[in-house]
Amino acid sequence: MEKESHLSFYDQIARNKRSSFFLMVIIFIVFVALGYAISLVMGEGYFFIIMIVAIVFSLGYLLFSYYNSDKIAIKSVGAKKASRSQHKVFYDSVEGLTLASGMPMPRLYVMPSKQINAFASGRNPENAVICVTQGALDKLDRRELEGVLAHELSHIANYDIRYMTIATVVVGMIAIVSEIFLRSLFFSSLSNGGDDNKSSWIFLLIGIVLAILAPIVVKLVQFAISRKREYAADSTAVKFTRYPKGLSGALKKIKQDHEAGSGKTEKKQVSRALAPLFISNPFKGMASTHPPIDKRIEILEKM
């Protein structure tokens, strides 16, 4: 019975990758359904105009975010570059993990916060950063810190930052399309309105409902993707360290830290847009961006 309860991190990684792909398919289906509803209401020509505008804006946002995601994240939290002499354990731990995993050394930063937290950013392993809070360096022992750092390296190795950036752009594109469609209703009318064209009004109603609900649905799907990615990063971290107790111990301290209200004033300085990047959500009101810590601990203790 003991062997049956043991969970392989390879199985967990594969399961999370399948789930993430499935969730992205759902986003695509919602996007196509929204576009089809708009074409029924406004006509194919108008539909293509909306799509072109949305795609141009989205591609511009994607390129800017793609090449500057690390700089934006570091600057927004007020992090400073880590000092090799002052943060020796931090440097040594990351160097050891990169050597063991064959990954390039990321740039290291420290965020001035009493909370235990960390995040990674960057478009690829060659242009990545890892940022930890001062609270993490002060409160975690070496094995626990290694577990947290391995989790962040896992996000880099799995190209999670790129994946989540694309997901964010798709969500933004759907929101733009919905907004343009809803605003256009104030400046246009159906060519054959009235009692003789009830089907057009039905399509219009469907289009409005989809335009309102689509951004909400895809945002929920984005949160679900973020949760799956956290599970996958936990599993890959175990692959790097071969020591599940390190990360599970860190998560237990993070839970205690949140319950004690540590860093309550500092967390207001963190943008909510960055919440999915952190190993633990710094906002209590946005729990959907991360899986429950207790569940993550439970899975790690089975490995």
Beta strands, then each sheet from edge to edge (+ up, - down):
strand 1: 80-81
strand 2: 107-111
strand 3: 118-122
strand 4: 128-133
sheet 1: 1+ 2- 4- 3+
end
